[in-house]
């Protein structure tokens, strides 16, 4: 992924948190992935703590490739615990719409994720589906 502004980074981690919370239970694999992503994006623990308390404002990457990469990160947390729950899909779908991705193609992605319960989609697979 190319350059990401601070607002894009904060929004991405905020999205991950919202997906993890959507089913009412944030498990260890989800927390680990959020923490790993926060470190990869070079965000502080204080910024992470704030994002758990309050969601970041929407910040949509400009290029299609960056929007798909951000959505890939979201589908990863959706599947990482081996249980693709409907509330998480609903939250992830809203994020996909915010990222201006095709709604019909998003539904294809979610069907694939449900069938593969716990098996992650590669960025290449996701790109082909979208």
Buried (B, 14 or more C-beta within 10 A) or exposed (E): BEEBEEEBBBBBBBBBBBBBBBBEEBEEEBEEBBEEBBEEBEBEEEBBEBBBEEBBEEBEBEEEEBBBBBBBBBBBBBBBBEEBBEEBBEBBBBBBEBBEBEEEEBEEBBEBBEEEEEEBBEBEBBBEBB
